Amino acid sequence: EAVAQDGLALQFASWELRGDMEVAMKAIRQNGMALSFASLRLRANKQVILAAVQENGLALGVAAPEFRQDRDIVRAAMKNNFLALRFADRSLLRDPELIMEAVEVSGHAMQFASMQLRADKDFVRKAVARSVWALGFAAPDLRRDRVFMLELMGTNNMAFEFADPELRGDSAFILEATQLDASPQRVHYLKSMTTSPTVRSRIERRSRVALRSRTEGLQQSAAALHGERPRTGLAQTGGWLASTGGRPAMATTVR
């Protein structure tokens, strides 16, 4: 049959064939958008709708309104194409579980989430952990939040690109990000994101200071681990056993 080769050929079929389950399903499995040419009776059949959105998620747009609020149908549609969420009922766009599944398909699916979800720090944090692109659709107030953006950069340096423009142009913010993580990856990334030679130079200096401070801290910690335990400043019931010549000494209480 022609519809098995080109599902859209269903539009040229007789009304009788458009209402034939077998013919319509062949057409829909070849091209989900053929759903729009099926009979009204078949377009009210969940099995037919499900087959259509599994082949082309955008077929949700020609489905009857009741199917746009059907969780199973919408999930199948957005897994095929996240843009299908534009046709979903608003009630589902407030569903954190469904939207998070959509973000796993594409971070850009975040644009369809309700404003309440896009302004929820915890939800945005989890979404960004799955796809940093989701941050581009978070509420403006969150992308202006200095502390929150620094936190998200700890997950992915690219979070910087979605910060409010004013924050991205704030040299103090950039240097603070360098201070928190002076790894070569972050330093290289932040230097590539600024056109100011002065800021680049300050990033380099700040990273050297941070790395030197961190190295000294690690060296001191290593020395403390291999050194003697302090003999003063600690009082305990039962005393402190100080190693002396390999033998435990009598405990003393520091007053």
N, C-alpha and C positions, 0 to 999 in steps of 0.2 A: 504494500500500500504506500501511497505517496507520503502520508503523514509519518511513516516510519523513517523516511529520509529527510523530511522537512516538516517538523511539527506545525509550523505556521500555515501549512497547506490546509489545515483544518478549517480555516476561514472560508475556503471555497467548497467545503463539503455541504451536503444537504442538511436540513434541520434534523432529519432523522439520524444521520450519522453523527452529528454533533452531540446528540443525546445518547449515543451508543458508548457504553462504558469501555469496552475493549478498544474501540477506535480512538476515543478521547485519551485514554491512558497511553496508547502508543505515541500519540502526538505530544502529550505532555512530558513523557519521559525523554523525548528527543529535544523538546524545547519547552521549558516551563511556562513561557509566556503564552503558549497555545491555550492556556487556561481561559484566557479572555474570549476564546471562540467556542468554548464548550457550552452546552445547554445550561440554563439556570439551575436545573435539577442537579446536574453534576457539580456545578460550582458551589453547591450547598453540601457537598459530600466531603467529609474531613479527609478521607483516604485520597481523594483526588487532589485536594488542596495540598496535602502533605507531599505528595509526589511532585507537584509543581514547584513548591518552594525548595525542595531538596535538589531539583535540577537547576533552578534559578531563583535565588532568594528574593529577587525583586518582583516575582510573581505575587508576592504578598500584597502588592499594590492593587491588584485586580481581584483580590479575594473579597468576599463579603465581610462587612464590619465585624461580625461576631468572631471571625477567625483571626482578626487583627488583635484580639485580646485573649486569644487562646495561647497559653504559655508554650505548649508543645509545638504548635505551628510556628510561632515567632522564633522560638529557639532554633528550630530547623532552618528557618529562613536566614537568620543572622549568622549561623555557622557557615552557610553557603556564601553569604555576602552581607557584611556588617551594615551596609547601607540600607538593608531591608528595615532597619529599625526606624527609619523615617516614616514608615507606614504603620508601625506598631501603636497600639492604644497607649495613651499617656500613663495609665495605671501601671503598665509594665515597665515604663521608663523610670519609675520610682523604685523598682525592685532591685536592691543591691546585688543579689545573687545573679540575676539574669544579666545585669549590666557588666558585672565582673567577668562573666563568661564571654561576653561580647568583646571586652577589652583584651582578653586573651587571644581572640581572633585578630583584632586590630586595635591598637591604642586609640585610633581615630574614632572608634565607636563611642568614646567618652562624650563626644559632642551631642549625642542624643540623650544622655542621662539627664535626669531632672536637675534643676538648679540646686535643690537641697543636697543631692549626692555630690555635685560638683563643688559644693562649699564645705563638705564634710572632710575634715583633716584626716581622720582615720581611714575613710574610704579612699581618698586621693592617695594617701601613703601606700595603701595596698595595691591600688591600680598602677601606680608608678613602678612598683616592684615588679609588676608583670610587663608593663610597657611604658617607657619614659614618655612616649608620644602622647599618652593620656593627659600629661600635665599641661599640654597646650590648651586644653579645654577646661581646666580647673577654674574656679571662681577667681576673678581678678585680685580680690583681697588676699587670697592665699599666695598668689604669685608675687604679691608685694610684701609678703611676710618674710622678713630677713632671716629669722631663726629657722622657720620652716623650710625655706629654700636651701639653706646651708645643710639642713638635715637630709633633704632629698638628694643633694649633691653627693652625700656620703653613700647613697645607693647607686647613683649614676651621675657622672660629671656633666652629662648632657642636659641635666635638669637646669643648668645655668641658662641654656638657650631659651627656656620658657619662662624665665623670671621676668618681672615687669621691666620695661626698657630703662626706667630710671634706676632700678637696682643693678641692671647689667652695666650701666654707665658709671656706677659708683665705685671708684678705685678702692675705697676703704672696704667695701664688701668683697671685692676681688682679692685684696690682700688678706682679709680675714679667712677667706676660703683657702688661700695658700697656707696660712698659718695652721689651719686645722688639718690639712693634708698636703704635705710638701713632696708627695711622691712624684717621680718624673712624669708619670702619665698626666696628673692634674696640672703640674706646672706647664707642661707642653700644651695642654688643652687651653688653659687660661691665657697663655701668651698668644695662642692662635686666635683667640676671641677678642683681642683688643688691638686697636691700630695705633695706640699711643706708645712711642718708644720709652717714655718716662715710666709708664705703668709696667711695661714689660721688664724694664730694668729693676723696678722695685719688687716685682714678682720674683725675679731671679735672686735678689738679695734676701728677700724674706724667706725664700725656700732654703737658702744656704744656712741662714740663722736657725730656722726651725729644725733642719736636719742635724746641724751641729749640736743643738740643745738636746735633741732626741738621742743622738749617739752618746753624748756625755751621760745622759740619764741611764742608758742601757749599761754603760761601762760601770757606773756607780752601783747599779743593781747587781751586776755580776760580781763586783768586788765584795759587796756586802754578803752575797751568798757563800763566797769562799772564805770570808774572814771570820774572826771570833765573834761570839755573841757578846753583847754588852754586859758588863758585870754590875753596873749600877743603874739606878732609875727604875728598878722593877721589884715589887714586893709581892710575894705570893704565900698563901698558907702552905706549909710543907716545905717552903724554900725553893731555891733555884739551884739546879745542879750545874755547876760550872766545871768544864773539863779541864783538869790539871794533870798534865803528864799522863793522860790516858786514864786517870782514876777520878771518880766523882769526888768533889770536895764537899765539905759541910756547907749547908745552906746558910746564908746570912740574910738578914732582913735590913733593907736600907731604910733609914729613918730620915 
